[in-house]
């Protein structure tokens, strides 16, 4: 049975799972579904056609499911789907999709969204991500599993952030960031691989070394990116991590791949 504080407003039609806690001064809209064990601490707004998966905790003054910040939005019945086990801290905002982007914004499981983080319309966010304080992604962005977006960083619309990527503090990302890559700067430049993150997640030393070699080959001075990519694909056809990078670069995208700055190696 759900526990709803007397000052909270849960509109008729809302679906509250077992053990849900709706704290003081929260508002829950009529088309919202909260999974088992979800906790809204206090002063949380959950609106629109929003689902929140089991055991997610939402902290004060977060606002999820309010209309997208997109002038093309015309009130279409789009959705926001948030997975299980997430921690959504104070003043976080997440918006549903739009007709121009597939009608849904999806957030995976076990993510940490720190104070003031923002997930815009039509984004797809993977599992076990970290958005540090005031990290923001614009519409239609894709963020892979285990990616980390540093504090005060922003990601341009339609960009892709690969799995295990690291976005440094106060970085403006205007291109795609390869899997396992690390970027930083006013206009994000590759500064190598997220080696610390790979070690923490148990990647074998041999795989890290292969990724480092492949990175150097991919961003070498000789030839074109397409030529170097084919060389990497041929040399590391049996290495799943390297081939993740190859597949990422080969995929269709409206944004360029972030390139290294001078003097940066893996």
C-alpha positions as CSV (number, residue, x, y, z in Angstrom):
1,X,0.0,0.0,0.0
2,X,1.2,3.5,-0.9
3,X,2.0,6.1,1.8
4,X,0.8,9.6,0.8
5,X,1.4,12.6,3.0
6,X,-1.7,14.7,3.8
7,X,-0.3,17.7,2.1
8,X,0.5,15.8,-1.2
9,X,-1.8,15.9,-4.2
10,X,-2.2,12.6,-6.1
11,X,-4.7,13.1,-8.8
12,X,-7.3,10.4,-9.6
13,X,-6.0,8.0,-12.2
14,X,-2.4,7.9,-10.9
15,X,-1.0,4.4,-10.5
16,X,1.0,3.9,-7.3
17,X,2.8,0.7,-6.7
18,X,3.4,-1.2,-3.5
19,X,5.5,0.7,-0.9
20,X,5.4,4.0,-2.7
21,X,6.0,7.0,-0.5
22,X,4.7,10.4,-1.7
23,X,6.1,13.0,0.7
24,X,5.0,16.5,1.8
25,X,3.8,18.9,-0.8
26,X,4.4,16.6,-3.8
27,X,2.1,16.6,-6.8
28,X,1.4,13.5,-8.9
29,X,-0.5,13.8,-12.2
30,X,-3.4,11.6,-13.4
31,X,-1.3,9.8,-16.1
32,X,1.7,9.0,-13.8
33,X,2.7,5.5,-12.8
34,X,5.1,5.0,-9.9
35,X,6.7,1.6,-9.5
36,X,7.0,-0.4,-6.3
37,X,9.2,1.3,-3.7
38,X,9.4,4.7,-5.4
39,X,10.0,7.5,-3.0
40,X,9.2,11.2,-3.6
41,X,10.9,12.9,-0.7
42,X,9.0,16.3,-0.7
43,X,8.0,19.1,-3.1
44,X,8.4,16.9,-6.1
45,X,6.3,17.3,-9.2
46,X,5.6,14.3,-11.5
47,X,3.5,15.2,-14.4
48,X,2.4,14.1,-17.9
49,X,2.5,10.5,-19.1
50,X,5.4,9.6,-16.9
51,X,6.5,6.2,-15.6
52,X,9.1,5.8,-12.8
53,X,10.6,2.4,-12.2
54,X,10.8,0.6,-8.9
55,X,13.1,1.9,-6.1
56,X,13.8,5.2,-7.7
57,X,14.2,8.1,-5.2
58,X,13.3,11.7,-6.2
59,X,14.5,14.5,-4.0
60,X,12.9,17.9,-3.3
61,X,12.0,20.4,-6.1
62,X,12.7,17.9,-8.9
63,X,10.3,18.3,-11.8
64,X,9.8,15.3,-14.1
65,X,7.3,15.0,-17.0
66,X,6.5,18.7,-17.5
67,X,6.1,19.7,-21.2
68,X,9.3,19.9,-23.3
69,X,11.1,23.1,-23.8
70,X,10.6,22.9,-27.5
71,X,8.7,25.5,-29.5
72,X,7.5,22.8,-31.9
73,X,5.7,20.9,-29.2
74,X,2.0,21.2,-29.6
75,X,0.7,19.2,-26.6
76,X,1.0,15.7,-28.3
77,X,0.6,12.7,-26.0
78,X,4.3,12.0,-25.6
79,X,5.9,10.1,-22.7
80,X,8.8,10.0,-20.2
81,X,10.0,6.6,-19.1
82,X,12.4,6.5,-16.1
83,X,13.9,3.1,-15.1
84,X,14.5,1.5,-11.7
85,X,16.9,2.3,-9.0
86,X,17.7,5.9,-10.0
87,X,18.6,8.7,-7.7
88,X,17.2,12.0,-8.9
89,X,18.5,14.8,-6.7
90,X,17.2,18.3,-6.0
91,X,16.0,20.6,-8.9
92,X,16.6,17.9,-11.6
93,X,14.3,18.3,-14.6
94,X,13.4,15.6,-17.2
95,X,11.0,16.2,-20.1
96,X,8.9,13.9,-22.3
97,X,9.4,13.4,-26.0
98,X,7.9,15.2,-29.0
99,X,6.4,14.2,-32.3
100,X,9.6,15.2,-34.0
101,X,11.7,12.8,-31.9
102,X,9.7,9.6,-31.5
103,X,7.3,10.8,-28.8
104,X,9.4,9.4,-25.8
105,X,12.3,10.2,-23.6
106,X,13.9,7.2,-22.0
107,X,16.1,7.0,-18.9
108,X,17.7,3.7,-17.9
109,X,18.3,2.1,-14.6
110,X,20.6,2.9,-11.6
111,X,21.6,6.4,-12.7
112,X,22.7,9.2,-10.4
113,X,21.4,12.6,-11.5
114,X,22.9,15.3,-9.2
115,X,21.5,18.7,-8.3
116,X,20.2,20.7,-11.2
117,X,20.8,18.1,-13.9
118,X,18.6,18.3,-17.0
119,X,17.4,15.6,-19.5
120,X,15.6,17.2,-22.5
121,X,13.0,15.9,-24.8
122,X,13.5,12.8,-27.0
123,X,16.8,11.7,-25.2
124,X,17.8,8.2,-24.6
125,X,19.9,7.7,-21.5
126,X,21.5,4.4,-20.6
127,X,22.1,2.5,-17.4
128,X,24.4,3.5,-14.5
129,X,25.1,6.9,-15.8
130,X,26.2,9.9,-13.7
131,X,25.1,13.4,-14.4
132,X,27.0,15.7,-12.0
133,X,25.6,19.0,-10.7
134,X,23.9,21.1,-13.4
135,X,25.0,18.8,-16.3
136,X,22.5,19.3,-19.1
137,X,21.8,17.4,-22.3
138,X,19.7,19.0,-25.1
139,X,17.0,17.3,-27.2
140,X,17.6,14.1,-29.1
141,X,20.9,13.2,-27.3
142,X,21.9,9.6,-26.7
143,X,24.0,8.7,-23.7
144,X,25.5,5.2,-23.4
145,X,25.7,3.0,-20.3
146,X,28.2,4.0,-17.6
147,X,28.8,7.5,-19.1
148,X,29.7,10.3,-16.8
149,X,28.8,13.9,-17.6
150,X,30.8,16.4,-15.4
151,X,29.4,19.3,-13.5
152,X,28.2,22.4,-15.5
153,X,28.7,20.5,-18.8
154,X,26.3,20.8,-21.7
155,X,25.7,18.5,-24.7
156,X,24.4,19.8,-28.0
157,X,21.2,18.4,-29.5
158,X,21.5,15.2,-31.5
159,X,24.9,14.4,-30.1
160,X,25.8,10.8,-29.0
161,X,27.8,10.0,-25.9
162,X,29.3,6.5,-26.1
163,X,29.4,3.9,-23.4
164,X,31.9,4.4,-20.6
165,X,32.7,7.9,-21.9
166,X,33.8,10.7,-19.6
167,X,32.8,14.4,-20.1
168,X,35.0,16.7,-18.0
169,X,33.9,19.6,-15.8
170,X,32.4,22.6,-17.5
171,X,32.7,21.1,-21.0
172,X,30.6,22.1,-24.1
173,X,30.1,19.0,-26.2
174,X,29.1,19.8,-29.8
175,X,30.1,16.5,-31.4
176,X,29.9,12.7,-30.8
177,X,32.1,11.3,-28.1
178,X,33.4,7.8,-28.9
179,X,32.8,4.9,-26.4
180,X,35.5,4.9,-23.6
181,X,36.6,8.4,-24.7
182,X,37.3,11.3,-22.5
183,X,36.7,14.9,-23.5
184,X,37.2,18.4,-22.0
185,X,37.3,22.0,-22.9
186,X,35.1,24.9,-24.0
187,X,34.4,23.1,-27.3
188,X,35.0,19.5,-26.3
189,X,38.2,17.9,-27.5
190,X,39.3,14.3,-27.0
191,X,41.9,14.1,-24.2
192,X,42.3,10.3,-24.4
193,X,40.5,7.4,-23.0
194,X,38.6,7.1,-19.7
195,X,41.2,4.7,-18.4
196,X,40.4,5.3,-14.7
197,X,36.8,4.4,-15.4
198,X,37.8,1.3,-17.3
199,X,40.0,0.1,-14.5
200,X,37.3,0.7,-11.9
201,X,34.8,-1.4,-13.9
202,X,37.2,-4.3,-14.2
203,X,38.4,-4.1,-17.8
204,X,41.4,-6.4,-18.4
205,X,44.8,-4.7,-18.9
206,X,45.0,-6.3,-22.3
207,X,41.7,-4.8,-23.4
208,X,42.8,-1.3,-22.1
209,X,46.0,-1.6,-24.0
210,X,44.2,-2.6,-27.2
211,X,41.9,0.3,-26.8
212,X,44.8,2.7,-26.3
213,X,46.5,1.4,-29.5
214,X,43.3,1.6,-31.5
215,X,42.7,5.1,-30.2
216,X,46.1,6.2,-31.4
217,X,45.6,4.6,-34.8
218,X,42.1,6.1,-35.2
219,X,43.3,9.6,-34.5
220,X,46.7,9.5,-36.2
221,X,47.7,12.2,-38.7
222,X,48.1,9.9,-41.7
223,X,45.2,9.3,-44.0
224,X,41.5,10.0,-43.6
225,X,39.4,9.0,-40.6
226,X,37.5,6.5,-42.8
227,X,40.8,4.9,-43.9
228,X,42.1,4.7,-40.3
229,X,38.8,3.3,-39.1
230,X,39.0,0.5,-41.6
231,X,42.6,-0.3,-40.5
232,X,41.4,-0.4,-36.9
233,X,38.4,-2.6,-37.8
234,X,40.7,-5.1,-39.6
235,X,43.3,-5.2,-36.9
236,X,40.9,-5.6,-34.0
237,X,38.0,-7.5,-35.5
238,X,38.0,-9.9,-32.5
239,X,38.1,-7.3,-29.8
240,X,34.6,-6.4,-28.7
241,X,35.5,-3.1,-27.0
242,X,37.4,-1.8,-30.0
243,X,34.7,-2.9,-32.3
244,X,32.2,-0.9,-30.2
245,X,34.1,2.2,-31.2
246,X,34.2,1.1,-34.8
247,X,30.4,0.6,-34.9
248,X,29.9,3.9,-33.2
249,X,31.9,5.9,-35.7
250,X,30.3,4.0,-38.6
251,X,26.8,4.7,-37.5
252,X,24.7,7.5,-39.0
253,X,24.9,10.8,-37.1
254,X,24.2,14.5,-37.8
255,X,27.2,15.5,-35.6
256,X,30.9,15.1,-36.2
257,X,33.1,12.9,-34.0
258,X,35.0,14.9,-31.4
259,X,38.7,15.0,-32.3
260,X,41.8,15.2,-30.0
261,X,43.5,18.5,-29.2
262,X,47.2,18.9,-29.8
263,X,49.4,16.7,-27.6
264,X,46.7,14.5,-26.2
265,X,47.3,10.7,-26.3
266,X,45.3,7.8,-24.9
